[in-house]
Amino acid sequence: MFHKYCMTQAFTSRWIFFHVLADPRLVPMSIPCSEGNQSRQRSSCTAQINDGGAAAAREPSEEERAIHALHREACEAKQQMYLDPSSGFNVLTEYAHLQRGTCCGSACRHCPYGQVNVKDPAMKKRFNSLFYI
């Protein structure tokens, strides 16, 4: 695949990895962690998450807390959907996504697969600090 005078596959892989680390627009959770540099990569992922600006530093609103509580209760009850109180839409739970087995590419709010199949980067979700509560 690679010509002997061109970049090797390992060099290309490392170059892409460092390019992803340097670009703040990319989703921090999409950075793969390798065996060799786990501690350094984990700290850089955390730094990117914490440098996310006001969205990561602010307290969640009452509406966000209500949505988080509804989602948690629906997952515990093994329900496929719950009703979003602010919009009135039915929203798929993480439980429903795990039963599907892959990312559908619709930029779902609770996608456990990191929204890997979403084509438009503007549609990808932002960091949700309620995940860690």
C-alpha positions in Angstrom: 0.0 0.0 0.0 2.8 2.4 0.9 5.8 3.0 -1.4 9.1 2.6 0.4 10.1 6.3 -0.2 6.7 7.6 1.1 5.3 7.8 4.6 4.9 4.5 6.4 1.5 3.5 7.7 2.6 4.0 11.3 3.9 7.5 10.5 0.6 8.4 8.7 -1.4 7.0 11.6 0.6 9.1 14.1 0.3 12.2 11.9 -3.5 11.9 11.8 -3.7 11.2 15.5 -1.7 14.4 16.3 -3.7 16.4 13.8 -6.9 15.3 15.6 -5.4 16.3 19.0 -4.4 19.8 17.6 -7.8 20.6 16.1 -10.2 21.9 18.8 -13.3 21.6 16.5 -13.1 17.8 16.6 -15.1 15.8 19.1 -12.9 15.0 22.1 -14.4 11.6 22.7 -13.4 10.4 19.1 -9.7 10.4 19.9 -8.6 6.7 20.1 -6.4 5.7 23.1 -3.5 3.4 22.3 -1.8 1.1 24.8 1.5 3.0 24.9 0.5 6.6 25.8 -2.7 6.1 27.7 -2.0 8.6 30.5 -0.8 11.4 28.2 -3.8 10.9 25.9 -6.3 10.7 28.6 -5.0 14.0 30.1 -5.1 15.7 26.7 -8.7 14.5 26.2 -9.6 15.9 29.6 -7.9 19.2 28.8 -9.9 19.5 25.6 -13.1 18.7 27.4 -12.4 21.2 30.1 -11.3 23.8 27.6 -14.6 23.5 25.9 -15.6 27.0 27.1 -18.7 28.2 28.9 -20.7 25.1 27.9 -18.5 22.8 29.9 -18.0 25.2 32.8 -21.6 26.2 33.5 -24.1 24.6 35.8 -26.8 22.6 33.9 -30.2 24.3 33.8 -33.4 22.9 35.3 -34.5 21.9 31.9 -31.3 19.9 31.2 -31.6 18.3 34.6 -35.2 17.3 33.9 -34.2 15.8 30.5 -31.3 13.9 32.2 -33.7 12.5 34.9 -36.3 11.4 32.3 -33.7 9.7 30.2 -32.2 7.9 33.2 -35.6 6.7 34.4 -36.5 5.5 30.9 -33.3 3.6 30.5 -33.8 2.0 34.0 -37.3 0.9 32.9 -35.8 -0.4 29.6 -38.0 1.9 27.5 -37.2 2.7 23.9 -38.3 6.4 24.0 -39.3 9.2 26.4 -41.1 12.4 25.8 -38.9 15.5 25.8 -40.6 18.1 28.1 -39.4 21.2 26.2 -40.0 20.2 22.6 -42.7 17.5 22.9 -40.8 15.1 20.7 -40.2 11.4 21.3 -36.5 10.9 21.9 -34.7 7.5 21.6 -33.0 6.4 24.8 -29.4 5.0 25.0 -31.0 1.6 25.7 -32.7 1.7 22.3 -29.5 2.7 20.6 -27.6 -0.2 22.3 -30.3 -2.6 21.0 -29.8 -1.3 17.5 -26.1 -2.1 17.6 -24.7 0.7 15.4 -24.9 4.5 15.0 -27.8 5.4 12.7 -26.2 8.7 11.6 -29.2 10.9 12.7 -27.2 12.8 15.4 -29.3 11.3 18.2 -29.0 13.0 21.5 -28.1 9.9 23.5 -26.0 8.0 21.0 -23.6 5.7 22.8 -21.4 5.2 19.7 -20.0 8.8 19.6 -22.1 9.6 16.5 -19.6 8.1 14.2 -21.9 7.9 11.2 -23.1 11.5 11.3 -22.1 13.2 8.0 -22.5 16.9 9.0 -20.0 17.9 11.9 -22.3 20.8 12.8 -25.0 18.3 13.8 -22.8 16.4 16.2 -23.7 16.8 19.9 -21.7 19.0 22.3 -20.2 17.8 25.5 -22.9 17.0 28.1 -21.5 17.4 31.6 -24.7 15.7 33.0 -23.2 12.4 31.8 -20.8 12.5 34.8 -23.4 13.4 37.4 
